[in-house]
Amino acid sequence: MSIDAIVTRGRGWYRRSGGGSPSHTPLSLTMMALVGMLVVLGLLMVLSTSSLLGLEEGISAWDGFVRQSMWAVVGLVAFGIAAHVHFRAWRTLGPVILAVAFVTLVLVLVPGIGSLRDGARRWIEFGPVGFQPSEIAKLGMLCYAATVLDRRVDRLDDWRATFAPVFAVVVALGVLVMLEPDLDTTIEIALIAATVLFVGGVALRHIGFLLALGGAVTLGFVLAFPWRMSRLLAFLHPTADPQGAGYQTRQSLIHIGSGGLSGVGLGQGRAKWEGGLPAVHTDFIFSNIGEELGLLGGLIVLALFLMFAVVGFRIAVRIGEHDRFGMLLAAGATAWVGFQALINTAMTVGLLPVTGTPLPFISVGGSSLVSFMIAAGILVNLGRHCTPRTVPRSAGHPAVRARAAVTGPRPAPT
């Protein structure tokens, strides 16, 4: 067989399998713009928060910014691939991603393979480069849950066929992630699964059972670790230990409040100074935004995430008109980003206990940035498959009147 024949046959299979790159739509373009603004803002905030830290550690002030920029390039490549790969390919890739997640989650617990930081094994490192297997677990959970509820749509009333397999994977991933330990990621995995189950039409009592069990396990996990218990007590009584467990929340509110309406200026915040706010470049980067860009800057960031959620769920609704798997995938990817942004921002203003949840696209972190870019790329691809709706014109529209003048009035209905 000639090379031309092989290429022709390959192209034919690609078209029949749903491949191809449809034109961008307003939804996909809006999603791309939102992601671009969030990533650029994130790089600016990383430069602002990590420069002084670099000098204190005896390295270049640009070191953190350069590393995050390199991860942003990797994330941009991943975003481009996810935006061009047909969304139905994730049905095939899902089992592979889930298997990789399970293997790496086991390996990260092995001393010598998993890197120990602050008493937790959450990273696998290769020299200066490392990644968190839990980020792979989120993507694997999303693809698996969407696939199960798409293929078994005719058995939604049978909890053994729909809810049970998703629940089993949530528990299995949750146990491995909790062993790191990483309570926050376990909650995020459960929220992704619960969103897909809800959108997929699973009975609310089953979803309620998942969330109730997750809440009970979370409480037990908090009670088992004294430092987590102190964080919970600090949240319930924020002024009880202002120099101890309540220090981060107190400092976060002080720095956000000091920003006023328009902020103290980019790079001029004091949260990153020694004795300021710990983890200001990761978990509390929104506090730095509030201080340097003020209330207006904070509201703009919240508006960007709100628009991300609105556009994401809009894509889910539109793609759901002709593809159930795409709808589930879009809803889960949107919840992935949206819930994490909500948890992080609520934590920085004292509405939730202190957690280790980074702000999507903005906080320092390579593997988390890449995973968010993949989720956004999936949404862009789904948005490209949303056919724009034609708005019916009223009888008073000039084009309708002009056509009526040429063709004559419509016959009265009989």
HELIX and SHEET records of a PDB file:
HELIX    1   1 ILE A    3  ARG A   16  1                                  14    
HELIX    2   2 PRO A   26  GLU A   56  1                                  31    
HELIX    3   3 ASP A   63  HIS A   84  1                                  22    
HELIX    4   4 ALA A   89  LEU A  107  1                                  19    
HELIX    5   5 PRO A  133  ARG A  151  1                                  19    
HELIX    6   6 VAL A  153  ARG A  155  5                                   3    
HELIX    7   7 PHE A  163  MET A  178  1                                  16    
HELIX    8   8 LEU A  183  VAL A  199  1                                  17    
HELIX    9   9 LEU A  204  ALA A  224  1                                  21    
HELIX   10  10 PRO A  226  LEU A  236  1                                  11    
HELIX   11  11 TYR A  247  SER A  258  1                                  12    
HELIX   12  12 ILE A  285  ILE A  319  1                                  35    
HELIX   13  13 ARG A  324  THR A  348  1                                  25    
HELIX   14  14 GLY A  366  ARG A  384  1                                  19    
HELIX   15  15 PRO A  398  THR A  407  1                                  10    
SHEET    1   A 3 GLY A 114  ARG A 117  0                                        
SHEET    2   A 3 ALA A 120  PHE A 126 -1                                        
SHEET    3   A 3 VAL A 129  PHE A 131 -1                                        
END                                                                             
